[in-house]
Amino acid sequence: MTTHPHRRYNPLRDEWVIVSPHRNARPWQGQIEAASAGTPPPHDPSCYLCPGNARAGGARNPQYASTFAFDNDFPALAQDTPASADADGGLLVAQSERGVCRVVCFSPRHDLTLARMEPAAIREVVDAWVREYVAFASVPWVAYATIFENRGAVMGASNPHPHCHVTSGRCRRFVTTSETRWPTS
């Protein structure tokens, strides 16, 4: 349970929570020192999400000209996570968890955030999200898929290139039913 994705049961909220300890080994290109006031360049030769550049996992990006999606090189969940016996240590209850994690680069431009893109280019991003959801819907064991964007060092983004993540698996990330069971006062 210390090296593979798994889920842990939270008995206080009656829900499962995804734990991905192996992600501590991923590279970090987030903020290390104060950011400069300048605008980033349209292409950064050291960015592993820019077109034509080598990614952190060793693959090379194609010379993409619009939205580009690929399997995350350092995913929170993995399809090949081995099944394991449940770990039940009293309060800590955990099970192995598998999933599929994808990255969607909004644009080949390193300096172009979603908010600054033209409507037609934003439509390409939304269409990419739809394609990802449709692909996950065809996987029998996938019960959910969620899209999220971490933008900026404060939010934990490991790379400044405008992109998002699409994560899927068996376990729902957010459970609302437990909210209605517990009194708020």
N, C-alpha and C positions, 0 to 999 in steps of 0.2 A: 504494500500500500504506500510505500515511500517513493516509488519510482514510476508507477503507472497511474493513469487516470482512474478515478473511482468516484463513487458518490457516497456521501455520509448522511445518515439519517439524523435530522434535528427533531428530537422528541418534543421540544418546547413549542415548535411551530407545526409539527406533524408534516414535515416535508423533507425531500431529499435535496442536498446541496452538492454541486459538482466541485471536486477537488482535483487540481492538476499539478502535482508537485514537480513533474519533469520540466515544466516551463521555466523553472529557475535557471536552466542552462541556456536559455535563448539569448541571442545577442541584444545589446541595448544601444540604440542610437538616440535615445531621448536626451533631455537636457542634462548636461553635466556642469555647465557654467552658465552665466547670464547670457541670454539670447541677444543677438545684435539687433539693432533697430532697422536694419536693411531688409529688403524684400528678398526672399530666396530666389535662386536662379531657376529658369524654366526647366533645366536639366542639371542634375547633380551626378557627376561621374562616380561618387562614392555611395550613392543611394541604392540600396538593393531592391527598390521598387521601380526605379526609372527604367524606361525602355532600353534594351540592349545590355543592361548591366547584369553582373553576376549577383544572384541572391545569396543570402547568408547560408542557406542550405546547400549551395553549390550549383544549382540550376541557373541557367541564363535566361533572362526575360527576352521574349521576342521584341522586335521593333514595333510594338503595338501603337496604333494611331488613335484609339479611343478607349473606352472602358475595357479593362482586362481582369479576368478572374482566374485564380489558380488555387491549388491545395496549399494550405498554410504549411510552411516549412517547420514551424514550431507550434503545432496545434495544441489547444487545451485538451482536446479529446482525440483519440486515435481509433481507427476502425479495427486495428489488430490488437487491441488491448486484450490480454489473456483473461479468460474467466477465472475468477478466484472464489474461494469459499468466503462466505460473509465473515467479516470481522466483527464480533460482538463483545466489546469490552465494557459492558454495562451502559454507561452514558454514550460511549462512542460506538455507533453501529455504522459499518461501511460495506459497500459492495463495489466490485469493479464496474466501470462505466466506459462504454465506447461511443464514438461519435465521429462526425465528419466536420472539419473546419476549413473554411475557404476564405480567401482574401479577395476583395474587389477593389482594384485601383480605379478611382473615379476618372482619371485622365492621365495621359502620358506626361502632362506638365507637372513638375515638382512644385510649382508655385501657385497652382490653380485649385482653390478650395471649391467645394460644392456650391457655396453661396455666391461665388464669382463666375460660375459657369453659365453659358447660354442655355436657354430652355431646351433646345434640341439635345444638347449634351447631357443635361440633367435627365432627360427622358431615356437616354442610353443607359444611364446608371440605374434608373428604376426598372427598365427592361431587363437588365442584368440581375437585379434582385429577384424579379419574377422567374427568370430562368433557373436561378439557384433554388428557389422554393419548389418549383415544379420538379427539378431533379431530385431533391430530397423527398418529395412526396412519393416517388416511385421506389424508395428504399423501404422494404417491409418493416424493419425494426426501428425506423426513425419515427418518433412521436411528436417532435417539435423542431422548429428551426427559428432562430432569432438573428436579427441583424443589429449590429451596434458599431458605433464609431467612437474611438478614443482620439480626441484631437488635442494636441498640446501636451507638453511635458507634465503639467500639473495633473492632467487626467490619466496619465500613465501610458501615453502613446510612445511606442518604442521606435517609431520612425515618423518624421514630419511629412512625408509624401502623402497627399490626400487619399485615404483609403478607408475601408470598413471591413468588418469581419462578419461572416455568416457561419453560425455554429448550429449543429443539429445533433440530436441524440435521442435516447429513450426517455430521459428524465427532463421534466419541465423545469426551466430555470426559475420561473416565478409561479407561485401557487397562491391564488386569491381565496380559495375556499376556507383556509384556516383563519383568515381575517374575520370571517363572520362567526366563527365558533367561540372566540375568546372575547370576554367582556372588555371594554376599553376603560372602565372606571374601577 
